[in-house]
Structures are given as C-alpha cells and as structure tokens.
Amino acid sequence: MKVSYFPGCTLKTKAKDLDRYARESAAALGVELAEIEAWQCCGGVFSMATDEIASKLSCVRALADAAKQGQPLVSVCSACHNVLKQTNHAMQTDETFASRVNNYIAPDAPYHGQTKVLHFLELLRDEIGWDAVRAAVKKPLTGKKVGAYYGCLLLRPSKTMAMDDPENPKIIEDFIRAIGAEPVIYPYRNECCGGYVTIEDAALSKKKSMQVLDSAQGAGAELLVTACPLCRYNLDKNGEGKLPVVYFTELLAEALGLKED
Amino acid sequence: MQRIGVFVCWCGSNIAGTVDVEAVSEALKKEPGVVFSTNYQYMCSQAGQDIIKNAIAEHKLSGIVVCSCSPRMHETTFRKTAAAAGLNPYMVEIANIREQCSWVHKDKLTGTEKAIILGRTAIAKVNLNAPLTPGESPVTKRALVIGGGIAGIQTALDIADAGFEVDIVEKQPTIGGKMAQLDKTFPTLDCAACILTPKMVDVAQHEKIRIFSYSEVESVSGFVGNFTVNIKKKARYVKEDVCTGCGLCTEKCPQKNVPNEFNLGMDNRRAIYIPFAQAVPKVATIDPRYCTMLKTGKCGVCSKVCTAGAIDYKAKDEYIEEKYGAIVVATGYNPISMEKFDEFAYSQSKDVITSLEFERLTNAAGPTAGVLLRPSDHKHPKTIVFVQCVGSRCSGAEKGKEYCSKICCMYTAKHAMLTRDKYPDTDVYVFYIDVRTPGKAFDEFYRRAVEEYGVHYIKGMVGKVSPQGDKLMVQASDLLANKQLHIEADLVVLAAAIEPDASARPLATMLTASMDTNDFFTEAHPKLRPVESPTAGVFLSGTCQGPKDIPETVSQAGAAAAKVIGLLAKDKLTGNPCVAHSNELMCNGCSSCERVCPYGAITYEDKEFRMPDRTTRMRRVAKVNEAVCQGCGACTVACPSGAMDLKGFASAQIMAEVDAICK
C-alpha cells in the first residue's frame, strides 16, 4: 500500500524521531509513506477567521496533490493533522471558501475535499488493523505501563476530526495493547498541555503540564506517549524528569524490532 | 344545476363595518346557480337561521352558501339548520368574510370586492357538491393501556371506575414503573412507595382491570372503536396463577450474580426473581439469560423448593388477541445513557452516578437499605456535587437533547435537601444553568434547600470530573463570581436528561400515531387537545408525550381517561363523510397512496374487472377504510393516475374554486 505523506516542519527539525520511526515502522508494516513533493508548512494552527484563505492554501495544495495521486494523505504530527483535516472539511462543506481557494491556486482539477486525511494512528487502526500490527510485533513491550497522552489537537473538534470519542478516547490505548504494553488510563490524558501559551506564560503552561504528569503518575504510568511535538516539548521541559515522554512511533519501532539499542 | 341560496351575515358591525353586505348579496345574486340571495344582521341567531330554513323551503334550494365567519365557528350550526329544513348538511358551504376579509382590510371597497370573490368561490364549489352521508361504526367497550407506570395505573383506574373494562400491558414483570424506584416525592416529600403501592393493589384487585405483565404489544390493526391488538405474553417460566409469591425460590436459586435492574445494577439478584417486595403481580419470573436450568438443563433448584409447584421450564411465549375501543399510550421514559458524557467520568468511576441511582441509594429498600454510601468503598460521602442539565438543553443536540427535562431541578433540590437533613456534616453543591421551579409549592421547596438547608447552589457547569485516588476532582465554573472552582468530591450525581422509552418508536408505527423528532408522541393540538393523539382512538398519558413530574402525569392520566370514557360511552361512532375514495377504474394499484397515508387507512384488494373484449381480468386496486380515513387528502395528491379523490373536497371542486377566484 502506498499513501501520500505530509511530514511537516517540526518533523524535519525538532521531532526527527517522530518522522524516522514512522517511516521505518510503516515500511515494516507494508505501507510506503510517499512524501509529497514541495510541501509547505501546514500553517501551524487552523485559523478560525473565515474571511481569509492565505494560511490554508499550503494545506489545500498538499491535499490536492494527494488527490491527484489518488492516495490518502497521512501525517503523524497532531498539529499538522488537525490543520489538514479541518481544512479538508472546510473544502467539503464551505462552498464560498472552496471556490475562493480553487480560484486562487487553480489546481489541475478543482479540489473539493475528496482526499481521505488520515493520522498515522488511523492508518494503523483503519487501514492496517491492530491484528496485523500485533502480528508484526517482534519485541512486545510486555509489562510496560504506558499512559496515552492525547492532548487537544488529535481529537477536537470531534465532529471534524471524527477520530475517537473526545472525552473517552481509546485509539492510543488500543495501540499500546497492540504492541504488547499495558495502557494506563488516567483522567487528564485529553487535557491541554499548555500548548503555545508556553511562549507567553511559561508558568501557566507548566501548571497544565504538571496536572497531566501528576495524573498519569498517580495512575501508575511509567512512560507517556504522544503524537504531538509541542506536547512532548511542554511535558519534557516542565516535567522535571517526572515521567519520560516519547513519540508513539518510537515505541512502535521498538516493538517491531526496528530500533537499534 | 343546483338551486343555491346565498346568505350574507353582518356579524353586527364586525363584517358590516368594512364590507358593504348589501352590495355583496346583490353581486352574488348574478352567479350561476344562485336563485336567492339576502343579508341579515346575525345569521347565526334563531331569526337568521329561520331565514335560511324558510328560503330552503320556499325556493327549493339544493345548496346554500353562508358568507360569515370561519367554518370552525359556525359550520356545524348552519349544517344543522340545513338538516332541520331537510337539506343534506354537506350541501352547505361557508365563505369566511370575517377573519379573512373584513378584519384585515380598512378600506370598505377592497373589503367588499374580496368578500364578493370569496362568496363566488364558495358558490362555485357548492355547484359541484353532492349529498354525503356519514357512516357509523360500533364501539368495543374495552380500553387498552400500554405501560403500567403511574400514568398507566391512574388512567386504568379512572376508566375502570367509570365501569369500563381495561387491560394494562406492561413489559416488565411488575407494574409500578419508575415511580416504584423513587424514594421521596417532591414537593411534599411523601414516600413514593407509600402513595404508589396502594394504587398498584387497587389495580390488581379491580374487577374491571386485567394486568398483562411481562407482556408486549405485538401488532395493532383496526381503527377507533374497533382496534384488534395482538399481545405477546413472554414466557416467565412460572405459572402466574399458581405462584404464591412466597419468594423461597429467589433465596435458593444458586445463580446469584445477575445485575438487579430495579436497583440499576448496583446490587445483584438471582436468576429467578421478584423485582421488589410490593410487586404486582407478586409472582416470580425466571430470567432465561441467566437461568442454568434453561441454558444447560441442569439445576432445577427452584422447582424443587417451590411448594406450590409453580415452576414450568417448558413455558412458551403466548399470544393473545383482544379487541379494544380505545388505546392509551403510557410508555414513559428512561434517563439517557451517560456514554457520550465522559467528561463527567461516569464510566471511569463507580462514584459518579445518575440521579435515579441516587434515588436507589437513599431508598430504604435499595442496595444500601437507605444509608447513603459510596458505591466504590461503602464510605459515607462528605462532599457531594450534583450536576444538573446533563444532556438536557444541549444546543445543536450533537449529544444529548435540546429540550429541558423539566423534573431535574426539583428532584436535585430534593436530593440536596434530604442529604443535608440526614447528614448535616455533608457539603452539598449543585451546579445549574438555570433553576426552573414553576409548579405549586415548587419554588418554596427550592428556596428551602438553599436557605434552610445550606445547599451551595452555583450557577455554572462542571467541565470535568477526574477520579484521583478515592476522590473525584471536579473542575467547574462559577459564572456569578467569574472564577474557576476545583472541588474534591466523594460523590458526583448527574441529573441525566430523560428520553422516551425505546419501545415508543415501534409502537407509534404500529398505532400510526405521530411523534416529534425526540420520539415524544405528538398531541392532536398542543393546547386544546393535549391528551389525544392525532390518530383517532389513541390517547396519551404521562411522559410518553413530554417530560412531566408526577402531579402533572397523574392529571394528564385522568384527562386521558376522561377522553376514553367519553368515547367508550358511545354505542356507535359517526364518521366524517369527507373521506377519500378511489375510482377503481382509474387505479393502477401502484401503492403511492398507501405509502403516504399517515393513518393506515388504505389497503389493496384484487378485483375482477370486465374488459372491453368481454374477458375478465384481475387487477389490484386501492380501497379506503372510511372509518380510519381522516380526510387529510395526502393520497389524492400522491395518486399519479388521479384515481383518489376526497369526498366534499374533490379535485374538481378545488379547481372550480381557484377558477372562481381568478375570474
């Protein structure tokens, strides 16, 4: 299986692990992540302003490119995925927005949201399947107590993201089970880490991160996994070494026996 | 050609003020078919009616047009007048020149012109009217009540007390419904069981009432006065007439781990069980999902201990067919599932419960014998947070309901007050959007909770409940103080929205009774006919029609009973002759009419037709049951071949009216 792949800027700089292990794991699971040509920054956040299209154009270009290939568009970074999916949804449902964008970028064929946007986790769940993942595991992480950290961007807005129940998600827990580890469910797994507030008010961001870490530690987690570079940054920086935080792709690569010790 | 008389009413100055009545009656004199035209100050008065009667006799009128008020007001009056003078009442047409004419115009010339057009329209229609005779159908003097909660119980008792036979069909093994699960009732705080169980006994002992418990309605056919209902009596594996209700089997049954529905799964019952001590009928029921004997053929303990010999493992579902004149729907409600509201951690902590579960926790017959203990560790909770409107008043209704569930403000006030009364060392918080307490002595009740019992009422919603250790961390907003609150609670109680019972939707289809988007049954008129369904002979009682508390439910139950009694008191029902009929020669049997008929009045039959070449052919043609048809006309529009027509409102008559207006 071949899918279009949108890595995003952070995966080329700060979050190289997220990218590297995703590619290697996908290959081991029989999926080729074909990086689309000349992708640009997703825009970072999905702008709520409805009267401007500029910040969303790069996403539409990537989506249209995937449509041309007739492939789903996969991303790993929670933030990129969020912007891509919301932009795609806007292209499907907001006619005015779609026609303005199409007029501006003039793609070969008008784009109306026909590309299927998948997060890497959705790729695992819906395209590859947990059973296939389980079957491919060479070094199961037996006994490891892993807390899933969802953050905000993966699940919300829930109607658009349509990934999982925003209040009681289970996709990362299912992933943790598939690689042989034991998921630890804790109440703050879908609370905000502080996000970009860390630039403006580091103390507030720290408070939010600590709530997450305390909650996870209290429930017995030894380690947290996330799909978001910003979440990882906040939890790491504010965590005072409370709990290690790694990307979920790293654990996957480890379980698949791809990670050199 | 008809001989038409026109009678223009002044309605004092109501019409005459803006319509030149003299000019109207003069102008209408010239219309085709009109042989007599006059005007009078009050046409509906005795003197006015005499003018009509005399004119019918004198001018041998075959149809009349009264230009007056809305037909809703006096059509019946003038039909009676015509009938008294020997004219078929359906040869009367009303032209409304009051509400729809004189009242909207200030200018007399315009008003007069419009009145003439409206009169001309009615004349055009009468020219095509044909005498109609309403049919009659007999009434079966027995009522069916579906649902045995407080609504069904009250309706059944009221109908039976009037001397008519009533059957109650209840899907649970006992009647009593939700009220049987409640502890105290607001605003008087009398115990629910103390006021409900005597009524349950009254029902059981009433010679006119039969209870079909553990039974469901399978199918309904027929129409007002003549329903035929198929009732499925589910196999309970215990002979109802033999079981004494001693309860020995329910103590000896080795299958102990069956979640007890009556206590909302907070404790266990046996596979053979009596739901609660005051159950009616007080007989045991075997739950086939859990009974070892029924599943594997090995056990038989209950049969061994039963001294009455009531156990019958070979019992089968039974079907009973019965005829009824009227059907009352009293299917009640359920709290909605908390599955989509996981921000309150209902599925993550045993100590997050719904208000109905709280009722059981405080009920002397509940799992804790009325002592308020946390489900998780059976400790007394010191801080309790009540969250109102969980799933109610959800805009957009992505999850939850858009409507207000109406009862939650009052029962939450009751829970809060009773908790503070029994356990004064407990801190009680109530989070609300609005407190809504309209009802007799309701607001006083709520104020007592706040002022005398010191319940902390906080305007704002809870955003998240996080179980942490043995505590529940409640994060909420206080909108009046404009600050965020963090409360360490021991117990969180969710006032879950209520929704109609799941059995209501299929039942509505069976009854061809309409429902709203929330699956509440629709009433015939929201203000003037609140206990009748638009389907004749089907009545509504209790929360199946909308959220209601007990006092309101009981009032509505009595009102529904009164309507049923009014129907059953009649020996025959006069139908409305303005019903659809099908021209068999034009009908091609396509089923379009059947699909749009909201009352199930259309059936098909194969009929032999003689063809031009003297052969015969079988053809499928539509047939209208005139007793069921309500004359809505949907079928006449849907029919592609023009075979369906409405008596009294034929397509030709409507077209003649349109032509007359456009002339």
Interface residues (C-beta under 8 A of the other chain):
Chain A: K159 D165 E167 N168 I185 P187 Y188 E191 S215 G218
Chain B: K340 F341 D342 E343 A345 S347 Q348 E398 K464 V465 S466 P467 Q468 G469 M473
